């Protein structure tokens, strides 16, 4: 047992040895509001918890999870075998929402890169990007090629891809990532046939509506 002091707050962290059974050990209730008990969960190949627990104010943050191990069913399923269906869905939805938000933020940054003007003071620079829908056999998605730019002077015009942009490795990689992120956003926030999506490159706002906008 070790004690960690943070300012005037004291957190007690107890580390227990891994159990020999694949069934996770029950969590121990902390003795007070300022005590946190951390247990390792057993599995065929237990995940080692870090020796350091980072404390920040009233919050205690455990070490970061390794994504590959966390995605391995042999590691994770024994750890959550005692969870209810509602608890499993709650965590799954939490992770899906986090993934959607990160994908949305990355899509915004890619669009800003794709629409980067030669000069930030250029009155013709794009301030918004508008998408329309395209229907496939597996559903309706935002069209990744038919893009409309809203210029700072109010002009709306189709986006023109640079000639031979797929010959440039950086452009090709960013274009492929852009298509994947836009498809992910279509699945996260499904559009209806004929909808429009306007992304403000300045504020980062996503406006999903059913009509064309000239603003």
Secondary structure, 3 states (H helix, E strand, C coil): CEEEEECCEEEEEEEECCCCCCCCCCCCCCCCCCEEEEECCCCCCCCCCCCCCEEECCEEECCCCCHHHHCCHHHHHHHCCCCCHHHHHHHHHHHHHHHHHHHHHHHHHHHHHHCCCCCCCCCCCEEEEEEEEEEECCEEEEEEEEEEEEECCCCEEECCCCCCHHHCHHHHHHHHHHHHHHHHHHHHCCCCCCCEEEEECCCCCEEEECCCCCC
